[in-house]
Amino acid sequence: MGSNQSWVTEFVLVGFQLSAEMEVLLFWIFSLLYIFSLLANGVILGLIHLDLRLHTPMYFFLSHLAVIDMSYASNNVPKMLVNLVNQKRTISFVPCVMQTFLYLGFAATECLVLVVMSYDRYVAICHPLQYTVIMSWRLCTVLAVTSWSCGFFLSLVHAILLLRLPFCGPRKVNHLFCEILSVLKLACADTRLNQMVIFAACMFVLVVPLCLMLVSYMCILWAILKIQSKQGRRKAFSTCSSHLCVVGLFFGIAMLVYMVPDSNQREELEKILSLFHSLFNPMLNPLIYSLRNAQMKASLYRVLQKKTM
């Protein structure tokens, strides 16, 4: 590098390039969706805490999913909302790296928690008599701690590799927030090591878990088909279909963003997909689990009854 080379201390988040009126409209829409997301996940956490009937492994992991979704959205959405009504869309280097670190950490943790939830459903349906023995609270705690630890360890690796890179211009991140692939494009050095680590991490938290979940759900489907009563089959399928909806949304979008070859035409699509991950997915998860889950609806009804008495 030449001695006159200037180093980047802040980035500009390009976001959606829309008219001022459209950005104000999106600000109010996204604000309402963000508030609803926090409230919906908060209700899930509250119900699980208040109702002793929901103190089971399945809802223990669902509470972790709700915490992740609230944190996931809060990491990206507030800055995005500020940028919609502010022409100065800058973010300093350190907050940008921190945003990337938290985004990847929560995303990887959610992948692993969803795998654990599929294992819980596999044990509950395929080995119901041994369920309480296998899914002990000790094992549940170990699985939850392992998911969080592995997710944030992988994120820390990405952050360290990102910090070693020089950024000397340009400053414009063509994204809604500091998403790692968009930030890497601005580096003034070879990023092949970063790209290789990202691919390896995708294999670990996306491809392998998805394969494990497909195998577990094939076993679950076979077990459901062998259930004699229609009511038993319906209850088992209802519980699993909620989880499958969440898995399909989360893993499908993540694989499109991180495992499909990049191109200039995909940049705007990636923004929309990342917006779905950061804003819509955390909002949809509690809706999917509450609307398709009889126990959650019954718990909400009992809580509301107590409040009116």
Secondary structure, 3 states (H helix, E strand, C coil): CCCCCCCCCEEEECCCCCCHHHHHHHHHHHHHHHHHHHHHHHHHHHHHHHCHHHCCHHHHHHHHHHHHHHHHHHHHHHHHHHHHCCCCCEEEHHHHHHHHHHHHHHHHHHHHHHHHHHHHHHHHHHCHHHHHHHCCHHHHHHHHHHHHHHHHHHHHHHHHHHHCCCCCCCCEECCCCCCHHHHHCCCCCCCHHHHHHHHHHHHHHHHHHHHHHHHHHHHHHHHHHCCCCHHHHHHHHHHHHHHHHHHHHHHHHHHHHHHCCCCCCHHHHHHHHHHHHHHHHHHHHHHHHHHCCHHHHHHHHHHHHHHHC
